[in-house]
Amino acid sequence: MDDFGTLARAHTTLTAVQQEFLKRLLVLFPFLADLAHARVRLYLQTKDRKAFVIAAQEWPRTVYLPPDGTAEGRVIRAMEEPVLCHAVESRHFIRGKREWNYGSMIDMMVQPLVDGTGLLGLVCFETTSEMAQSDGYEHLLSAARLLLRNPRRHLNAEMFAPMSASDGIVLTDQYNRITFATTAALRIFRVLGVGSLVGAHLFDRQITQHIRKESQETSRPWEREIEAGALIIRERNLPLMEGGHLLSRIVIVSDLTEVREKDKEIKVKSAVIQEIHHRVKNNLQMIASLLRMQARRSKSPDVKDALQESVNRILSISVVHEFLSEQGEKTIDVGEVARHIFDLVAMSMVDRAFELHSECAGQQLILPSSYASSIGLVLNELVLNATEHGFAGRSSGYIRLTLAEEDGYLLEFEDDGIGLPEGFQPEKQRSLGISIMRTLIEGDLGGTIRYANREGGGTRVTIRIPKKES
């Protein structure tokens, strides 16, 4: 849409108001292309009136049309487009033909857009001759042209959303009598028990038996899902009005049965996965409890510390599974997980007399759940390292995690502790925590981890994780 404004300002004399009207009209283009089974283009006259610029175009999803390599923004000399020139001169709907590519011809149906000041642009429907000459095509084209006659009433993007090749189209006249139905529509209604459509009244009881009464015969667009036995059908009813009078109705019917069945399968699988996460969390907490019991019974301070660190690592993974079991999503909020882990470490690893102040800042960072356990463990190790080594001999300390999306995911952890020793080289350290973080960040997540001293004292750990290609 921004490209349209740029093209219009560069090549035409259209006013800002006219440009805004055309820009809003483009909302209908995907629907128009699907309805007319044609490529829809908006041509604008250039300032010197000697050429046309292709300001916008949409390709249909309801039929295949071979590409011709012509892009938006291309300027075409008027002498090369006699059909467009004829439409400009006459200000009326014009039909014609043009070479598509390599000798093949296409049918062009051109509708001028005119306001009180003159010509705004040309909407051109371009399709194959075979499609243009098919039974009932005139009904589809007429419906598309009706939409263009008074577009201000039909700019609801949601109701005029694009279609798919499997959607059925039903058209009526001003008396709600069905004048045309596509093969897909006939098939769907046949399954609903309706044998014949063309010539019938759209709101005959046989046709509307599955539709709520309040949905019928209204002048405003409506959409409903209809359940008929094992079938689920979505129906969009789009009345085309002018001066308070009905001109026609466009009814789009979609068979959603398979889609809804897949949705149910996904919900069931999601529930099962949530239950698995819940059980994993419970099992991890049970293991942590056993290790705590073992730590209490041990008389060796080193063993106690080692067991307590293991407990914290297990509980950090448990926190992640708890999030996934409660939210049932395929993503995790790193900030939320970090806050829980900070609290967990403060309660279990820090002396009660020590005050640990923590902060999580920056952007909300949402990561795929496949990152979850690794991120949880890394955050746990960062806090453990800070509390064990950075705050020695102190009664309080400060940690901060800053999150951002910069060429991937950025996690920056800081503390105001004693900082790194001179000549610190993480690859030469024998610390289990540093080894765990390096393995998870570089090996599991394919990222990088960098250590540095922080201005004003303390340590800064910068972690960068690339986004996985979907």
Phi, psi and omega per residue, in radians:
M1 nan -0.641 3.090
D2 -1.148 -0.615 3.101
D3 -1.098 -0.626 3.129
F4 -1.051 -0.825 3.136
G5 -1.043 -0.716 3.131
T6 -1.099 -0.785 3.134
L7 -1.124 -0.752 -3.097
A8 -1.117 -0.734 -3.135
R9 -1.204 -0.616 -3.074
A10 -1.337 -0.584 -2.949
H11 -1.991 -0.280 -3.000
T12 -2.194 3.037 3.084
T13 -1.854 0.295 -3.141
L14 -1.091 2.464 3.105
T15 -1.338 2.949 3.128
A16 -1.080 -0.656 3.131
V17 -1.151 -0.776 3.125
Q18 -1.126 -0.706 3.100
Q19 -1.088 -0.719 -3.137
E20 -1.136 -0.684 3.098
F21 -1.083 -0.811 -3.138
L22 -1.157 -0.651 3.133
K23 -1.091 -0.718 3.109
R24 -1.208 -0.562 3.110
L25 -1.129 -0.527 -3.116
L26 -1.092 -0.346 3.079
V27 -1.012 -0.565 -3.105
L28 -1.425 -0.241 -2.991
F29 -1.029 -0.776 3.112
P30 -1.037 -0.715 3.124
F31 -1.174 -0.737 3.137
L32 -1.073 -0.723 3.137
A33 -1.102 -0.732 3.127
D34 -1.196 -0.717 -3.113
L35 -1.149 -0.792 -3.074
A36 -1.507 -0.016 -3.118
H37 0.893 0.792 -3.044
A38 -2.600 2.734 2.942
R39 -1.307 2.349 -3.133
V40 -1.957 2.209 3.131
R41 -2.174 2.544 2.994
L42 -1.884 2.010 3.087
Y43 -1.767 2.340 3.052
L44 -2.055 2.462 3.070
Q45 -1.284 2.444 3.094
T46 -1.328 2.974 -3.060
K47 -1.034 -0.623 -3.116
D48 -1.535 0.018 3.122
R49 1.077 0.305 -3.133
K50 -1.826 0.060 -3.104
A51 -2.735 2.965 3.061
F52 -2.170 2.548 3.046
V53 -2.015 2.353 3.072
I54 -1.368 1.839 -3.037
A55 -1.525 -0.444 3.132
A56 -2.860 2.711 3.059
Q57 -2.741 2.606 3.094
E58 -2.368 2.476 3.112
W59 -1.814 2.532 -3.102
P60 -1.308 2.638 3.025
R61 -1.783 -0.136 -3.074
T62 -1.593 -0.146 3.140
V63 -2.742 2.649 3.128
Y64 -1.570 2.285 3.005
L65 -2.201 2.287 -3.124
P66 -1.173 2.460 3.128
P67 -1.202 2.694 3.098
D68 -2.090 0.064 3.054
G69 1.336 0.147 -3.141
T70 -1.575 2.168 -3.054
A71 -1.823 2.808 3.023
E72 -1.055 2.499 -3.136
G73 1.694 -0.186 -3.134
R74 -1.252 2.379 3.105
V75 -1.770 2.244 -3.085
I76 -2.097 2.278 3.124
R77 -1.100 2.445 -3.099
A78 -1.027 -0.624 -3.107
M79 -1.141 -0.307 3.126
E80 -1.524 -0.147 -3.093
E81 -2.242 1.287 -3.105
P82 -1.102 -0.549 3.133
V83 -1.147 -0.741 3.108
L84 -1.133 -0.704 3.119
C85 -1.085 -0.703 3.104
H86 -1.078 -0.717 3.134
A87 -1.144 -0.653 3.116
V88 -1.113 -0.769 -3.095
E89 -1.214 -0.713 -3.040
S90 -1.497 -0.462 -3.048
R91 1.080 0.334 3.136
H92 -2.109 2.862 3.089
F93 -1.066 2.282 -3.048
I94 -2.270 2.487 3.028
R95 -1.965 2.632 3.082
G96 -2.978 -3.016 3.119
K97 -2.335 2.682 3.084
R98 -2.581 2.669 3.096
E99 -1.213 2.280 3.133
W100 -1.425 -1.190 2.964
N101 -2.901 2.595 3.102
Y102 0.904 0.741 3.027
G103 1.533 -0.183 3.109
S104 -1.414 2.526 -3.070
M105 -1.872 2.640 3.017
I106 -2.153 2.730 3.034
D107 -1.578 2.371 3.104
M108 -2.019 2.244 3.045
M109 -2.116 1.949 -2.961
V110 -1.935 2.180 3.116
Q111 -1.973 1.934 3.087
P112 -1.198 2.501 3.026
L113 -1.858 2.086 -3.009
V114 -2.226 2.446 2.970
D115 -2.130 -2.893 -3.078
G116 -1.147 -0.322 -3.095
T117 -1.726 -0.195 -3.127
G118 2.400 -2.661 -3.053
L119 -1.408 2.267 3.055
L120 -1.610 -0.800 -3.094
G121 -3.102 -3.107 -3.140
L122 -2.179 2.179 3.017
V123 -1.695 2.117 -3.051
C124 -2.038 2.163 3.035
F125 -1.668 2.127 -3.081
E126 -2.140 2.141 -3.135
T127 -2.601 3.046 -3.124
T128 -1.285 2.694 3.108
S129 -1.070 -0.625 3.121
E130 -1.057 -0.763 3.125
M131 -1.196 -0.773 -3.090
A132 -1.098 -0.465 -3.118
Q133 -1.728 0.073 -3.116
S134 -1.291 2.753 -3.111
D135 -1.063 2.263 3.053
G136 1.458 -0.025 -3.073
Y137 -1.115 -0.568 -3.137
E138 -1.049 -0.567 3.115
H139 -1.158 -0.735 3.131
L140 -1.125 -0.777 -3.135
L141 -1.131 -0.711 3.127
S142 -1.097 -0.697 3.118
A143 -1.122 -0.703 3.111
A144 -1.121 -0.698 3.120
R145 -1.181 -0.621 3.083
L146 -1.074 -0.676 3.096
L147 -1.050 -0.644 -3.104
L148 -1.347 -0.335 -3.104
R149 -1.169 -0.668 -3.124
N150 -2.450 1.186 -2.979
P151 -1.203 -0.367 -3.084
R152 -1.021 -0.520 -3.131
R153 -1.395 -0.176 -2.967
H154 -2.188 0.714 -3.091
L155 -1.826 0.388 3.055
N156 -1.390 1.772 -3.028
A157 -1.071 -0.603 -3.094
E158 -1.204 -0.776 -3.123
M159 -1.241 -0.519 -3.140
F160 -1.839 0.729 3.114
A161 -1.231 2.743 3.141
P162 -1.035 2.754 3.128
M163 -1.787 -3.100 3.002
S164 -2.201 2.948 -3.085
A165 -1.114 -0.411 -3.103
S166 -1.561 -0.101 -3.141
D167 -1.297 2.527 3.083
G168 -1.710 2.579 3.139
I169 -2.128 2.250 3.070
V170 -2.141 2.320 3.134
L171 -2.094 2.548 3.103
T172 -2.193 2.966 3.000
D173 -1.637 -2.952 -3.090
Q174 -1.218 -0.216 3.126
Y175 -1.777 0.234 -3.130
N176 1.159 0.373 3.046
R177 -1.573 2.336 -3.063
I178 -1.246 2.153 -3.120
T179 -1.825 -0.360 -3.080
F180 -2.790 2.534 3.035
A181 -2.558 2.338 3.105
T182 -1.276 2.879 3.130
T183 -1.003 -0.704 3.136
A184 -1.106 -0.693 3.107
A185 -1.142 -0.762 3.119
L186 -1.039 -0.708 3.140
R187 -1.120 -0.785 -3.112
I188 -1.126 -0.796 -3.127
F189 -1.216 -0.512 3.091
R190 -1.112 -0.694 3.097
V191 -1.136 -0.533 3.099
L192 -1.387 -0.025 3.087
G193 1.680 0.205 3.132
V194 -1.769 2.063 -3.040
G195 -1.443 -0.671 -3.065
S196 -2.355 2.394 -3.111
L197 -1.936 -0.914 -3.032
V198 -1.057 2.212 -3.121
G199 1.691 -0.325 3.132
A200 -1.415 2.762 3.047
H201 -1.405 2.338 -3.058
L202 -1.007 -0.533 -3.082
F203 -1.835 0.405 2.962
D204 -1.051 2.597 -3.078
R205 -1.019 -0.641 -3.115
Q206 -1.085 -0.628 -3.103
I207 -1.440 -0.590 -3.032
T208 -1.738 0.202 -3.049
Q209 -1.068 -0.397 -3.119
H210 -1.758 0.080 -3.033
I211 -1.925 2.415 3.110
R212 -1.099 2.544 -3.062
K213 -1.073 -0.680 -3.076
E214 -1.192 -0.228 -3.138
S215 -1.446 -0.222 -2.966
Q216 -1.538 2.857 3.046
E217 0.549 1.122 3.075
T218 -2.125 2.724 -3.124
S219 -1.581 0.030 3.137
R220 -1.978 2.587 3.129
P221 -1.066 2.503 3.044
W222 -2.503 2.805 -3.111
E223 -2.427 2.370 -3.138
R224 -2.484 2.645 2.943
E225 -1.790 2.280 -3.075
I226 -1.949 2.209 3.064
E227 -1.805 2.074 3.131
A228 -2.256 1.699 -3.058
G229 1.152 -2.181 -3.139
A230 -1.540 -0.042 -3.092
L231 -1.598 2.569 3.007
I232 -2.237 2.026 -3.082
I233 -2.051 2.339 3.009
R234 -1.782 2.296 -3.136
E235 -2.146 2.198 3.032
R236 -1.880 2.129 -3.131
N237 -1.945 1.999 -2.994
L238 -2.087 1.654 3.117
P239 -1.308 2.373 3.065
L240 -1.780 1.974 -3.021
M241 -1.966 2.685 3.025
E242 -2.665 2.151 -3.128
G243 1.060 0.523 3.132
G244 1.421 0.040 -3.112
H245 -1.983 2.521 3.119
L246 -1.302 2.283 3.042
L247 -1.726 -0.713 -3.093
S248 -2.984 2.928 2.989
R249 -2.205 2.442 2.988
I250 -1.921 2.101 -3.135
V251 -2.014 2.137 3.123
I252 -1.888 2.143 3.124
V253 -2.029 2.340 -3.110
S254 -2.251 2.314 3.075
D255 -1.482 1.878 -3.098
L256 -1.744 0.144 -3.038
T257 -0.953 -0.903 -3.102
E258 -1.150 -0.670 3.137
V259 -1.097 -0.799 -3.128
R260 -1.168 -0.625 3.081
E261 -1.100 -0.710 3.095
K262 -1.165 -0.646 3.090
D263 -1.058 -0.739 3.120
K264 -1.112 -0.738 3.111
E265 -1.056 -0.720 3.141
I266 -1.131 -0.714 3.130
K267 -1.103 -0.734 3.126
V268 -1.112 -0.810 3.130
K269 -1.091 -0.671 3.118
S270 -1.103 -0.721 3.119
A271 -1.116 -0.715 3.116
V272 -1.103 -0.764 3.141
I273 -1.109 -0.719 3.089
Q274 -1.038 -0.746 3.137
E275 -1.129 -0.673 3.103
I276 -1.099 -0.803 3.103
H277 -1.029 -0.706 -3.139
H278 -1.092 -0.760 -3.127
R279 -1.219 -0.679 3.084
V280 -1.061 -0.768 3.109
K281 -1.009 -0.818 -3.128
N282 -1.090 -0.719 3.139
N283 -1.146 -0.706 3.113
L284 -1.122 -0.708 3.121
Q285 -1.158 -0.589 3.091
M286 -1.158 -0.749 3.100
I287 -1.084 -0.733 3.119
A288 -1.066 -0.688 3.114
S289 -1.107 -0.725 3.116
L290 -1.102 -0.716 3.124
L291 -1.168 -0.622 3.074
R292 -1.083 -0.757 3.113
M293 -1.040 -0.736 3.134
Q294 -1.134 -0.659 3.135
A295 -1.141 -0.705 -3.140
R296 -1.128 -0.584 -3.116
R297 -1.386 -0.383 -3.102
S298 -1.269 2.496 3.118
K299 -1.724 -0.090 -3.118
S300 -1.637 2.134 3.106
P301 -1.031 -0.647 3.141
D302 -1.126 -0.724 3.128
V303 -1.154 -0.738 3.119
K304 -1.017 -0.815 -3.130
D305 -1.110 -0.743 -3.127
A306 -1.115 -0.734 3.133
L307 -1.168 -0.675 3.138
Q308 -1.155 -0.652 3.069
E309 -1.117 -0.705 3.102
S310 -1.104 -0.713 3.095
V311 -1.016 -0.792 -3.114
N312 -1.134 -0.662 3.111
R313 -1.119 -0.730 3.124
I314 -1.139 -0.753 -3.113
L315 -1.204 -0.509 3.097
S316 -1.150 -0.647 3.055
I317 -1.222 -0.645 3.114
S318 -1.053 -0.677 3.124
V319 -1.025 -0.752 -3.138
V320 -1.096 -0.809 -3.136
H321 -1.150 -0.543 3.079
E322 -1.131 -0.752 3.092
F323 -1.046 -0.832 -3.083
L324 -1.173 -0.561 3.136
S325 -1.281 -0.561 -3.111
E326 -1.460 -0.688 -3.052
Q327 -1.545 -0.492 3.114
G328 1.081 0.525 -3.102
E329 -1.933 2.934 -3.137
K330 -1.651 0.218 -3.135
T331 -2.360 2.853 3.039
I332 -2.245 2.589 3.039
D333 -1.615 1.903 -3.044
V334 -1.057 -0.658 3.140
G335 -1.072 -0.771 3.131
E336 -1.113 -0.784 3.126
V337 -1.082 -0.747 -3.122
A338 -1.066 -0.773 -3.126
R339 -1.064 -0.714 3.116
H340 -1.136 -0.717 -3.129
I341 -1.205 -0.679 3.080
F342 -1.022 -0.792 3.131
D343 -1.123 -0.688 -3.125
L344 -1.079 -0.816 3.140
V345 -1.147 -0.714 -3.130
A346 -1.051 -0.637 -3.106
M347 -1.363 -0.630 -2.950
S348 -1.818 -0.448 -3.014
M349 -1.977 -0.309 -3.056
V350 -1.753 2.407 3.091
D351 -1.021 2.499 -3.070
R352 -1.065 -0.477 -3.140
A353 -1.370 -0.202 -3.109
F354 -1.564 2.351 3.120
E355 -1.782 1.980 3.114
L356 -1.818 2.014 3.104
H357 -1.738 2.234 -3.097
S358 -2.233 2.676 -3.139
E359 -2.580 2.460 3.036
C360 -2.123 2.077 -3.015
A361 -2.254 3.101 3.110
G362 1.628 -2.730 -3.095
Q363 -1.383 2.743 2.960
Q364 -1.250 2.161 -3.065
L365 -1.970 1.971 -3.128
I366 -1.848 2.090 -3.112
L367 -2.026 2.680 3.066
P368 -1.046 2.586 -3.106
S369 -1.091 -0.370 3.111
S370 -1.133 -0.344 3.090
Y371 -1.488 -0.217 -2.821
A372 -1.019 -0.986 -3.053
S373 -1.080 -0.730 -3.137
S374 -1.106 -0.773 3.130
I375 -1.105 -0.745 3.131
G376 -1.040 -0.777 3.137
L377 -1.151 -0.724 -3.139
V378 -1.099 -0.800 3.117
L379 -1.046 -0.705 3.117
N380 -1.072 -0.778 -3.120
E381 -1.151 -0.644 3.124
L382 -1.079 -0.775 -3.128
V383 -1.209 -0.723 3.131
L384 -1.051 -0.781 3.133
N385 -1.070 -0.717 -3.131
A386 -1.142 -0.788 -3.080
T387 -1.262 -0.569 -3.078
E388 -1.449 -0.656 -3.012
H389 -1.984 -0.592 -3.022
G390 -1.400 -0.479 -3.029
F391 -1.937 0.432 -3.112
A392 -1.031 2.277 3.099
G393 1.367 0.184 -3.122
R394 -2.008 2.816 3.135
S395 -1.791 -0.089 3.118
S396 -2.705 2.827 3.123
G397 -2.790 2.856 -3.067
Y398 -2.284 2.283 3.040
I399 -2.212 2.603 -3.095
R400 -2.529 2.351 3.051
L401 -2.034 2.138 3.107
T402 -1.934 2.287 -3.054
L403 -2.042 2.525 3.113
A404 -2.818 2.789 2.995
E405 -1.883 1.845 3.128
E406 -2.413 1.794 -3.082
D407 0.903 0.798 -3.052
G408 2.128 -2.562 -3.120
Y409 -1.980 2.330 -3.135
L410 -2.060 2.205 3.039
L411 -2.161 2.092 -3.128
E412 -2.087 1.989 -3.094
F413 -1.852 2.300 -3.129
E414 -2.292 2.581 2.937
D415 -2.363 2.853 -3.138
D416 -1.851 0.603 -3.115
G417 -1.399 -2.657 -3.035
I418 -1.400 -0.188 3.111
G419 1.490 -3.110 -3.104
L420 -1.478 2.562 3.081
P421 -1.195 2.738 -3.135
E422 -1.093 2.382 3.140
G423 1.291 0.401 -3.109
F424 -1.106 2.207 3.083
Q425 -2.258 1.864 -3.030
P426 -1.044 -0.576 -3.099
E427 -1.203 -0.287 -3.134
K428 -1.768 0.005 -3.134
Q429 -1.392 2.548 3.126
R430 -1.747 0.144 -3.138
S431 -1.128 2.287 3.112
L432 -1.123 -0.692 -3.130
G433 -1.076 -0.791 3.131
I434 -1.136 -0.679 3.117
S435 -1.122 -0.723 3.111
I436 -1.075 -0.806 -3.106
M437 -1.112 -0.758 -3.137
R438 -1.097 -0.729 -3.140
T439 -1.119 -0.753 -3.095
L440 -1.245 -0.819 -3.071
I441 -1.228 -0.863 -3.067
E442 -1.442 -0.709 -3.073
G443 -1.454 -0.847 -3.053
D444 -1.433 -0.774 -3.033
L445 -1.756 -0.138 3.103
G446 1.207 0.438 -3.094
G447 -1.845 -2.852 3.123
T448 -2.294 2.656 3.078
I449 -2.332 2.278 -3.093
R450 -2.249 2.424 3.138
Y451 -1.950 2.467 3.104
A452 -2.738 2.723 3.025
N453 -1.348 2.539 -3.070
R454 -1.661 2.479 3.078
E455 -1.060 2.335 -3.125
G456 1.539 0.005 3.114
G457 1.829 2.540 3.139
G458 1.900 -2.994 -3.064
T459 -2.169 2.535 3.028
R460 -2.173 2.220 3.084
V461 -2.013 2.095 -3.104
T462 -1.903 2.149 -3.126
I463 -2.048 2.232 3.070
R464 -2.103 2.258 -3.113
I465 -2.174 2.178 3.128
P466 -1.264 2.671 3.052
K467 -1.357 2.418 3.093
K468 -1.339 2.404 3.107
E469 -1.250 2.273 -3.131
S470 -1.437 nan nan
